[in-house]
Amino acid sequence: MLRRIVTAFAVALAIPVVGVLIADWIINDLTDGIGFSPEVMQYCADTGLFASDACGVVHRLALLRTVSLISGIAAFDLMALYFAAALVAGGNRGLNAILFPILLPISLLVISGLVFAQGAIATYAVAIAEIHLIDRLHFWLVGAIAIGALVGGVKLILALIGIRAELVSRVFGKAVDARTAPALWRFVGEIAQKLGAKQPDNIVVGLEPTFFATAADLHVINDEQRLSGETLFLSLPLMRLFDLDELRAVIGHELGHFRGADTAYSLKFAPVYGGLSRAIEALDEQEKSAAGLATLPAMSMLSLMLELFARNERTISRAREYEADKACVSVAGAEPLATSLGKVAVYAPLWGKVREENVERLNQGKVTANLSKVYEDAARYDVSHKAVGTLVREILETKIAHPTDSHPTIDERFRNIGFDPEALSIDKLVTPGGSGAELIEDAAGLERELTVQEHRLMVMMGYADPPPSGLPLPAGRNAAVPDATEAPAPAEAAPVGAANPIYSLAAELIAIDGQIDPQEISVAEDLGARMVDGFDRVEFRECCAEAATLPDYHGTVDALAGTLQPDRKLKIYDFLKSIALADGELPPSERQFLLFVRQSWGI
C-alpha cells in the first residue's frame, strides 16, 4: 500500500514539477543564470504577458512556474486530506458515512480544475521547450495534450453533476407479492419476526444465482417495474437446490442486514463508489497517447482515493457480514448456513455455463423451456462427490459474490459462527435436491416466463439470433422486449422426447430399473457426444426428468424400425448397449430391452 501511495503522489506531482523545471531551465538559459530575480522581473514590469519581446517570454515563464506550483500544492493537499480522512474514519461506519460523501464532490471539483490546469501546464511546457530546444513546434503533439485535458476535465465535471443522481439498481427478475406467493411471504415474515427485523417491502425472484437485500430503488427490467423500499432478491435456480432449512439460513442472513441497517448505510456509500468509479471510467476512455497525458495524474489520484475508501468499506463490510451470519444462526442454526454457503460456492459458477449453452442452442434454432430446471440438472449431473471432495479447500477460500459488499471467505465465516469446516458434508453438497422452490405455488410457470425473457434478452444484446420457430422473439436485436405473457411457454410446443426418439429410448433404458442414477446420465452423455450426431445434452436431460411420462419403448422401437437405415440402427443400438454396460452389469430388464431392439430392427 505504501508503494501505491508514493506512486500516486509522484504521478500527481509530475506535471507541476516538470512545469517548474522547464520554466527555471529556460529563464536561466535566457538570462545567463540570473533566473526570476527581482531585477529581471522589475526590468520587465511594464511589459504585458503577450508582449512580443523577451520580457513577454519571461512573464509567460513566470506564469508557468506559478501555476505549476499552485497545482502541485493543490494536488498534494487534496491527496493528503483524503489520506488523513481515511485514517481517521478507519472502520467507523458513522465517520465513513459522514466524511466520504462530503469529500467526494469536493475532490472531483478540485481534480477537474487540476486537469484543466495541468493540461495547460503540459501544453505550454512542451511547446516552449520544443521551440527553445529545436526551434520548431509539433502542433499535433501540443494540440493532442490540450484536447485531452479539455475532454478529461469536462468528463469529470459531468461525473460530479451525476453524483446526486438518484440511486437505482437494476435487476432481471419478477416481483412476487403476498397474493401470488403467499407461502413464501409467510416464510419470510416468520424469519423476520424471529430476528426482530423489518419484513422486506418487496420480494423479487430471478434466474441469477445470488441472494441479496437492498434498500435502493430497484428497476425490475423485464417487468418495467420500479420498486421502492427494502427489497429481498431470491434466486429460483438456487431455491431448487436448497431445502427449507438452508433457504431459511440464507434469508435470515439477508434480513440480518435489514436489522443492522446495513442496506441503508450502503446507500450512503454507493454514491461514493459510483462517483469515483464513473470518474475513473470516464478518464480511462482517454487515448493511451499524448491526449491522455494531462489526465494521468487525475487517474492516479482517483484510483488511490477509491482504494483508500474501499479499504475502510471492506473492514466495515466484513464486520457486518459476521453480524448477519450470527443473526442467521439464531433462526436457522449453523449447519444449514454452512451447507447453503457451500452450495452457492459449488453451484453458482454453473450459471455461466448454462447461459453460454443456452445462447448456442438459440443460435441453432433450439429453445430451452426452463433454464432453472437446466441449472438444477447441471448441479445434479455435472458435479460429482469426487469433484466436490477435491474442491473443499477451494470452497473454504471462496468469497460469495455480492452486488455491494466484500465478503469474508467461507472458512472465516464458518469460524465466526463456530462451525468446524471439517464437518462440511460432501453428501449434502452433492445431493442438491431441495424444497425451497415449493414455497412458490407455480414456480415452474414463473421459471418458464423468466426463461422466455432471458431468451429475449440474449437476442436484444446481440448474443443470439431469434429462433426460426417455437418462441416469438423481437424481429430485430434492438427491438423492445414485449410482455412475457404474449408468448406461450415453449414447454407446451411438443411432448418431451417427441423431437428425438433416441433420447427417449436412452432415458427409458436408464430408468427401466425404477431409478435414475446421475452416473448413468453422465455416461450416456459422454457416449452420446461421441456416438450420436448433434447430441443435445439439455434435451436428453429433459427426457430423463420425464422418463415416467414417455411413450412405452416398444412403440418407439417399432416406429423407428421402418424409418432408419441399417447403419443408423446399428449405431443407435451400440449407443444403448454401451449405456446398459456402463456399470459392468446387465440386469434382466435391460437385457430384455436390448433384445427387443435387436429383434425389431433385425440386428
C-alpha positions in Angstrom: 0.0 0.0 0.0 2.9 2.4 0.8 4.3 1.9 -2.7 0.9 2.6 -4.1 0.6 5.8 -2.2 4.1 7.0 -3.1 3.4 6.2 -6.8 0.1 8.2 -6.7 1.8 11.2 -5.2 4.6 11.0 -7.7 2.3 10.9 -10.7 0.1 13.6 -9.3 3.0 16.0 -8.9 4.9 15.0 -12.1 3.4 17.7 -14.4 3.8 20.5 -11.9 7.4 19.5 -11.2 8.2 19.4 -14.9 6.5 22.8 -15.4 8.7 24.3 -12.7 11.8 22.7 -14.1 11.2 23.8 -17.7 10.4 27.4 -16.6 13.6 27.6 -14.5 15.7 26.0 -17.2 14.6 28.3 -20.0 14.7 31.5 -17.9 18.2 30.6 -16.6 19.3 30.0 -20.2 17.8 33.3 -21.4 19.3 35.3 -18.5 22.7 33.6 -18.2 21.7 32.1 -14.8 20.0 35.1 -13.3 16.6 33.5 -13.5 13.5 35.1 -12.0 15.5 37.6 -10.0 13.8 40.9 -8.7 16.0 42.8 -11.2 14.7 40.8 -14.2 11.1 41.0 -13.1 11.4 44.7 -12.4 13.0 45.3 -15.8 10.0 43.6 -17.5 7.4 45.1 -15.1 6.0 47.4 -17.7 5.5 44.8 -20.4 2.4 42.6 -20.8 2.1 38.8 -20.8 1.7 38.7 -24.5 4.5 41.1 -25.4 6.5 40.0 -28.4 9.9 40.7 -26.9 11.9 38.7 -24.4 10.0 40.2 -21.5 6.8 38.6 -22.8 8.6 35.2 -22.6 9.7 36.0 -19.0 6.2 36.8 -17.9 4.8 33.6 -19.5 7.5 31.5 -17.9 6.8 33.1 -14.6 3.1 32.3 -15.0 4.0 28.7 -15.9 6.1 28.4 -12.8 3.4 29.9 -10.6 0.6 27.8 -12.0 2.7 24.7 -11.7 3.5 25.4 -8.0 -0.2 26.1 -7.2 -1.4 23.0 -8.9 1.2 20.8 -7.3 0.4 22.2 -3.8 -3.4 21.7 -4.5 -2.8 18.1 -5.7 -0.6 17.3 -2.7 -3.0 18.9 -0.2 -6.1 17.1 -1.6 -4.4 13.7 -1.5 -3.1 14.3 2.0 -6.6 15.4 3.1 -8.2 12.2 1.6 -5.5 10.0 3.2 -6.0 11.6 6.6 -9.7 11.2 6.3 -9.3 7.5 5.5 -7.0 7.1 8.5 -9.3 9.0 10.9 -12.5 7.2 9.7 -10.9 3.7 9.7 -13.6 1.1 10.4 -16.0 3.5 12.0 -19.2 3.3 10.0 -20.6 6.6 11.1 -17.5 8.6 10.3 -17.1 7.0 6.9 -20.7 7.8 6.1 -20.2 11.5 7.0 -16.7 12.2 5.7 -16.5 10.5 2.3 -19.8 11.7 0.8 -18.7 15.2 1.6 -15.1 14.8 0.3 -16.2 13.2 -3.0 -17.8 16.2 -4.7 -15.0 18.5 -3.4 -12.4 16.1 -4.7 -13.9 15.8 -8.1 -14.3 19.6 -8.4 -10.7 20.2 -7.4 -9.4 17.4 -9.7 -11.4 18.6 -12.7 -9.7 22.0 -12.1 -6.3 20.3 -11.8 -6.9 18.5 -15.1 -7.5 21.9 -16.9 -4.6 23.5 -15.1 -2.1 20.6 -15.6 -3.3 20.3 -19.2 -2.4 23.9 -19.8 0.9 23.4 -18.0 1.8 20.4 -20.1 0.7 22.0 -23.3 2.7 25.2 -22.8 5.7 23.5 -21.2 6.0 21.1 -24.2 5.5 23.9 -26.7 8.1 26.3 -25.2 10.6 23.5 -24.6 10.4 22.4 -28.3 10.7 26.0 -29.6 13.6 26.8 -27.3 15.4 23.5 -27.8 14.9 22.6 -31.5 13.3 25.9 -32.8 10.2 24.2 -34.0 6.8 23.2 -32.7 4.8 19.9 -33.3 1.3 21.3 -33.3 -0.3 17.8 -33.3 1.5 17.0 -30.0 0.5 20.1 -28.1 -2.9 20.0 -29.6 -3.5 16.5 -28.5 -2.4 17.3 -25.0 -4.7 20.3 -24.9 -7.7 18.4 -26.3 -7.1 15.5 -23.9 -7.1 17.9 -20.9 -10.2 19.7 -22.1 -12.2 16.4 -22.7 -11.0 14.9 -19.4 -11.9 17.9 -17.4 -15.4 18.1 -18.9 -15.9 14.4 -18.2 -15.0 14.9 -14.5 -17.5 17.8 -14.3 -20.2 15.6 -15.8 -19.3 12.8 -13.2 -19.6 15.5 -10.5 -23.0 16.5 -11.7 -24.1 12.9 -11.7 -23.2 12.2 -8.1 -26.5 13.4 -6.8 -28.4 11.3 -9.3 -31.0 9.1 -7.7 -29.6 5.6 -7.0 -31.5 3.0 -8.8 -30.3 -0.6 -9.0 -31.3 -2.8 -12.0 -32.3 -6.5 -11.7 -33.6 -9.1 -14.1 -36.5 -10.9 -12.4 -40.1 -10.6 -11.3 -41.7 -9.2 -8.2 -44.0 -11.5 -6.3 -46.5 -10.3 -3.7 -48.3 -11.9 -0.9 -51.2 -12.8 -3.2 -49.1 -14.6 -5.9 -46.7 -16.3 -3.4 -48.4 -16.4 0.0 -46.3 -19.3 1.3 -43.1 -17.5 0.5 -44.2 -14.3 2.1 -45.3 -16.1 5.3 -41.9 -17.9 5.3 -40.0 -14.7 5.1 -42.3 -13.0 7.6 -41.7 -15.7 10.2 -38.0 -15.3 9.8 -38.2 -11.5 10.1 -40.3 -11.8 13.2 -37.8 -14.2 14.9 -35.0 -11.9 14.1 -36.8 -8.7 15.1 -36.1 -7.4 11.7 -38.3 -5.4 9.4 -40.0 -7.6 6.7 -39.0 -6.5 3.2 -41.3 -4.3 1.3 -40.7 -6.3 -1.9 -39.6 -9.8 -2.9 -38.1 -10.3 -6.3 -37.2 -13.7 -7.8 -34.9 -14.3 -10.7 -32.6 -16.7 -12.5 -29.3 -15.2 -11.4 -27.7 -17.5 -8.8 -27.5 -15.0 -6.0 -29.4 -13.7 -2.9 -29.2 -10.1 -1.7 -31.0 -7.4 0.2 -31.1 -3.8 -0.9 -32.7 -0.5 0.2 -32.1 1.2 -3.1 -34.9 1.7 -5.6 -35.0 -1.3 -7.8 -35.8 -1.3 -11.5 -37.1 -4.7 -12.5 -36.0 -4.8 -16.1 -38.3 -7.2 -17.8 -41.4 -6.2 -15.7 -40.7 -2.5 -16.3 -41.4 -2.0 -12.6 -39.7 0.3 -10.2 -39.8 -0.8 -6.6 -39.1 1.4 -3.6 -38.2 0.5 0.0 -36.3 -2.6 1.1 -36.2 -5.5 -1.4 -35.1 -9.1 -1.0 -33.9 -10.9 -4.1 -34.1 -14.7 -4.3 -32.7 -17.0 -6.9 -35.1 -19.5 -8.3 -32.4 -21.9 -9.5 -30.7 -21.9 -6.1 -34.0 -22.3 -4.3 -34.4 -25.6 -6.3 -31.1 -26.8 -4.7 -31.9 -25.7 -1.1 -34.0 -27.4 1.5 -36.2 -25.2 3.7 -33.6 -25.0 6.5 -30.9 -23.9 4.0 -33.2 -21.3 2.5 -34.2 -20.1 5.9 -30.5 -19.6 6.7 -29.8 -17.6 3.5 -32.9 -15.4 4.0 -32.1 -15.0 7.7 -28.6 -13.7 6.7 -30.1 -11.2 4.3 -32.7 -10.0 6.7 -29.9 -9.6 9.3 -28.7 -6.8 7.1 -32.0 -5.1 7.4 -31.9 -5.5 11.1 -28.4 -3.9 11.2 -29.4 -1.1 8.9 -26.6 -2.2 6.6 -28.6 -1.6 3.5 -29.5 2.0 4.5 -25.8 2.5 5.3 -24.8 1.1 1.9 -27.0 3.7 0.2 -24.7 6.4 1.7 -21.6 4.6 0.4 -23.0 3.8 -3.0 -22.7 7.4 -4.4 -19.0 7.4 -3.3 -18.3 4.2 -5.1 -20.4 5.2 -8.1 -18.9 8.7 -8.4 -15.3 7.6 -8.1 -15.9 4.6 -10.4 -17.6 6.7 -13.1 -14.9 9.3 -13.0 -12.2 6.7 -13.4 -14.1 5.0 -16.2 -14.5 8.4 -18.0 -10.8 9.1 -17.8 -9.9 5.6 -18.7 -11.6 6.1 -22.1 -9.0 8.7 -23.0 -6.5 7.6 -25.6 -3.3 6.0 -24.3 -1.2 8.6 -26.0 -0.4 12.3 -25.8 -4.1 13.1 -25.5 -4.2 11.2 -22.2 -1.1 12.8 -20.7 -2.9 15.5 -18.8 -5.4 13.1 -17.3 -2.8 10.6 -15.9 -2.4 12.4 -12.6 -6.1 12.6 -12.2 -6.4 8.9 -12.9 -3.8 8.1 -10.3 -5.4 10.3 -7.7 -8.9 9.0 -8.2 -7.7 5.4 -8.1 -5.9 5.9 -4.8 -8.9 7.6 -3.4 -11.1 4.7 -4.4 -8.6 2.2 -2.9 -8.4 4.1 0.4 -12.2 4.3 0.6 -12.6 0.7 -0.3 -10.2 -0.5 2.4 -12.4 1.2 5.0 -15.5 -0.1 3.5 -14.2 -3.7 3.4 -13.4 -3.5 7.1 -16.9 -2.4 7.9 -18.4 -4.9 5.5 -16.6 -7.9 7.0 -17.9 -7.0 10.4 -21.4 -6.6 9.2 -21.3 -9.9 7.3 -20.2 -11.6 10.5 -23.1 -10.0 12.4 -25.6 -11.0 9.7 -24.3 -14.6 9.9 -24.9 -14.6 13.6 -28.4 -13.3 13.1 -29.0 -16.1 10.6 -27.7 -18.8 13.0 -30.1 -17.6 15.7 -33.1 -18.6 13.5 -31.7 -21.4 11.3 -28.6 -22.9 13.0 -25.0 -23.1 11.9 -25.1 -26.2 9.8 -27.8 -25.0 7.3 -25.9 -21.8 6.8 -22.7 -23.7 6.3 -24.3 -26.0 3.7 -26.0 -23.2 1.9 -22.7 -21.3 1.6 -21.0 -24.4 0.3 -23.8 -25.0 -2.3 -23.6 -21.4 -3.5 -19.8 -21.7 -3.9 -20.1 -25.0 -5.7 -23.1 -24.3 -8.0 -23.2 -20.6 -8.7 -20.4 -20.9 -11.3 -22.6 -23.3 -13.3 -24.8 -20.4 -14.3 -22.2 -19.1 -16.8 -22.1 -22.5 -18.5 -25.9 -22.8 -18.6 -26.2 -19.3 -20.1 -23.5 -20.0 -22.7 -25.1 -23.3 -23.7 -28.5 -21.5 -24.0 -27.0 -19.0 -26.4 -25.5 -21.8 -28.5 -28.9 -23.6 -28.6 -30.7 -20.4 -29.6 -28.3 -19.9 -32.4 -29.1 -23.5 -33.5 -32.8 -22.6 -33.5 -33.5 -24.6 -30.3 -35.5 -23.0 -27.4 -35.0 -24.2 -23.9 -38.2 -24.4 -21.9 -36.9 -23.8 -18.3 -33.4 -22.6 -17.6 -33.9 -23.1 -13.9 -34.5 -26.8 -14.4 -31.5 -27.0 -16.7 -29.4 -25.4 -14.0 -30.7 -27.9 -11.4 -29.8 -30.8 -13.8 -26.3 -29.3 -14.2 -26.0 -29.3 -10.4 -27.3 -32.8 -10.2 -25.3 -34.5 -13.0 -22.2 -32.3 -13.6 -20.9 -32.2 -10.0 -19.6 -35.5 -8.5 -18.6 -36.5 -5.0 -15.0 -36.7 -6.1 -15.0 -33.3 -7.7 -16.5 -31.6 -4.6 -14.1 -33.6 -2.4 -11.1 -32.1 -4.1 -12.8 -28.6 -4.1 -13.5 -28.4 -0.4 -10.4 -26.3 0.3 -11.2 -24.0 -2.5 -14.8 -23.7 -1.2 -13.5 -22.6 2.1 -11.4 -19.9 0.5 -14.2 -18.7 -1.7 -15.9 -15.3 -1.3 -19.6 -15.2 -2.2 -20.3 -12.6 -4.8 -22.5 -9.7 -3.7 -23.6 -6.5 -5.5 -22.1 -4.0 -3.0 -20.2 -5.7 -0.2 -16.8 -7.5 0.0 -17.5 -10.7 1.9 -15.1 -12.7 4.1 -14.0 -16.2 2.9 -16.4 -19.0 3.7 -13.7 -20.5 6.0 -13.7 -17.2 8.0 -17.5 -17.2 8.1 -17.6 -20.8 9.4 -15.2 -20.0 12.2 -17.2 -16.9 13.1 -20.3 -19.0 13.7 -18.4 -21.8 15.4 -18.8 -24.3 12.6 -16.0 -26.7 12.1 -15.0 -26.7 8.4 -14.1 -30.3 8.6 -17.8 -31.0 9.3 -18.9 -29.7 5.9 -21.0 -32.6 4.5 -19.9 -33.5 1.0 -23.0 -35.7 0.7 -25.3 -32.7 1.3 -23.4 -30.6 -1.2 -23.7 -33.2 -4.0 -27.3 -34.0 -3.3 -28.8 -30.6 -4.2 -32.4 -31.5 -4.5 -34.4 -29.4 -2.0 -37.8 -28.0 -1.4 -37.2 -24.2 -1.3 -38.9 -23.6 -4.7 -42.0 -25.3 -3.4 -42.8 -22.1 -1.4 -43.9 -20.6 -4.7 -47.1 -22.1 -5.9 -46.3 -22.1 -9.6 -42.5 -21.9 -9.5 -42.2 -23.8 -12.8 -44.5 -21.4 -14.6 -42.6 -18.5 -13.2 -39.3 -20.0 -14.3 -40.6 -20.6 -17.8 -41.8 -17.0 -18.0 -38.3 -15.7 -16.9 -36.7 -18.2 -19.3 -38.6 -16.6 -22.2 -37.4 -13.2 -21.1 -33.8 -14.5 -20.8 -34.0 -15.7 -24.4 -35.2 -12.3 -25.5 -32.5 -10.6 -23.5 -29.8 -12.6 -25.2 -31.3 -11.7 -28.6 -31.5 -8.0 -27.7 -27.9 -8.0 -26.6 -26.8 -9.5 -29.9 -25.5 -12.8 -28.4 -28.2 -14.9 -30.2 -30.3 -14.8 -33.3 -34.0 -15.2 -33.0 -35.0 -18.8 -33.5 -37.0 -19.5 -36.6 -39.8 -21.1 -34.7 -41.0 -22.2 -31.3 -40.8 -18.9 -29.5 -41.8 -15.5 -30.8 -38.9 -13.1 -30.3 -38.3 -9.5 -31.4 -37.7 -9.1 -35.1 -34.5 -7.1 -34.6 -31.8 -7.1 -32.0 -32.7 -3.6 -30.9 -36.4 -4.2 -30.6 -38.1 -3.7 -27.3 -38.8 -6.7 -25.1 -42.5 -7.5 -25.2 -44.5 -8.7 -22.3 -43.8 -12.3 -21.5 -47.5 -13.1 -21.4 -47.7 -12.5 -25.2 -45.8 -15.7 -25.9 -46.8 -19.2 -25.0 -44.5 -21.2 -22.8 -42.2 -23.2 -25.0 -42.6 -26.3 -22.9 -46.1 -26.6 -24.5 -44.8 -26.8 -28.0 -44.4 -30.6 -28.1 -44.3 -33.5 -25.8 -41.0 -34.2 -24.2 -39.0 -36.7 -26.2 -41.0 -36.3 -29.3 -38.4 -34.3 -31.1 -35.7 -37.0 -30.7 -36.8 -40.6 -30.0 -33.1 -41.6 -29.4 -33.1 -39.5 -26.2 -36.4 -41.1 -25.3 -35.0 -44.6 -25.7 -31.8 -43.8 -23.7 -33.8 -42.2 -20.9 -36.2 -45.2 -20.7 -33.2 -47.6 -20.6 -31.6 -45.6 -17.7 -34.9 -45.5 -15.8 -36.0 -49.1 -16.5 -34.8 -50.3 -13.1 -37.1 -47.7 -11.4 -34.4 -45.1 -10.6 -32.2 -42.6 -12.5 -28.6 -42.7 -11.5 -26.7 -39.5 -12.2 -23.7 -41.6 -13.1 -25.6 -43.3 -15.8 -26.7 -39.9 -17.1 -23.1 -38.8 -17.3 -22.0 -42.0 -19.1 -24.9 -41.6 -21.5 -24.0 -38.0 -22.3 -20.3 -38.8 -22.9 -21.3 -41.7 -25.2 -23.9 -39.6 -26.9 -21.5 -36.8 -27.7 -19.2 -39.3 -29.4 -21.7 -41.7 -31.0 -24.8 -39.6 -31.9 -24.5 -36.7 -34.3 -25.8 -33.4 -32.8 -26.4 -34.9 -29.4 -28.1 -32.3 -27.2 -27.5 -32.6 -23.5 -30.3 -30.3 -22.5 -33.0 -32.2 -24.5 -31.6 -35.5 -23.2 -31.9 -34.4 -19.6 -35.4 -33.2 -20.2 -36.3 -36.7 -21.3 -34.6 -38.3 -18.3 -36.6 -36.0 -16.0 -39.8 -37.0 -17.6 -39.0 -40.7 -18.1 -42.1 -41.8 -16.3 -44.3 -40.0 -18.9 -42.5 -41.1 -22.0 -44.2 -43.4 -24.5 -43.5 -47.1 -24.0 -40.2 -48.0 -25.6 -41.8 -50.9 -27.6 -43.8 -48.5 -29.6 -40.9 -46.2 -30.2 -38.6 -49.0 -31.3 -41.3 -50.4 -33.7 -41.9 -46.9 -35.1 -38.2 -46.4 -35.9 -37.8 -49.9 -37.4 -39.2 -48.8 -40.8 -37.6 -45.3 -40.9 -33.9 -45.9 -40.0 -31.2 -47.1 -42.3 -29.4 -50.3 -41.1 -26.1 -48.5 -40.3 -28.1 -45.9 -38.2 -29.9 -48.7 -36.4 -26.6 -50.4 -35.5 -25.1 -47.1 -34.3 -28.1 -46.4 -32.0 -28.1 -50.0 -30.7 -24.4 -49.7 -29.9 -25.2 -46.4 -28.0 -27.9 -48.1 -26.0 -25.8 -51.2 -25.3 -22.9 -49.1 -24.1 -25.2 -47.3 -21.6 -26.5 -50.6 -20.3 -23.0 -52.0 -19.8 -21.5 -48.8 -18.3 -21.9 -50.1 -14.7 -20.5 -53.5 -15.6 -23.8 -55.2 -15.1 -26.8 -56.2 -17.3 -30.0 -56.8 -15.3 -32.8 -58.8 -16.9 -34.9 -55.7 -17.6 -32.0 -54.0 -19.6 -31.2 -57.3 -21.3 -34.8 -57.7 -22.4 -34.8 -54.0 -23.6 -31.8 -54.6 -25.8 -33.1 -58.0 -27.1 -36.3 -56.3 -28.2 -34.4 -53.6 -30.1 -32.3 -56.3 -31.9 -35.2 -58.4 -32.9 -37.3 -55.4 -34.0 -34.5 -53.9 -36.0 -33.1 -57.2 -37.3 -29.7 -56.7 -35.8 
